[in-house]
């Protein structure tokens, strides 16, 4: 039995060595090694380091500057100092078909409050049912706001977001 264990151990060791050599060979094949060891002339001190130099090849080309992404266009309105405040805000009508079935839901709407205090450019961000979204659109058309104001006190357009919840009545 001792010979069988010794034979198994030798086979296992040989297989393990072959696997490790193969794995190392694959890893080394993916790495690039310098053709020669760096000399003192190749050493460049690193800014903010400990004073120790790190090997950097002296003949590396300058990297091209990374292009900056284009700036977002400036908004069509001045930044508001005071946000818009709702003055008249009738609740959305609960869609009768959904009310009868006891369906509840939510709607998130984004819009611009113009300098006259009206909701414009309405966009439904999220709605649990299209009928709820339609009810919110209709209600926001009737809302009136105290418009946002800039630093000089002039009314200016401003972005707004409003969440609506629809709860079934028992």
Beta strands, then each sheet from edge to edge (+ up, - down):
strand 1: 43-45
strand 2: 53-55
strand 3: 85-88
strand 4: 105-113
strand 5: 119-127
strand 6: 144-146
strand 7: 148-149
strand 8: 155-156
strand 9: 158-166
sheet 1: 1+ 2-
sheet 2: 3+ 6-
sheet 3: 5+ 4- 9+
sheet 4: 7+ 8-
end
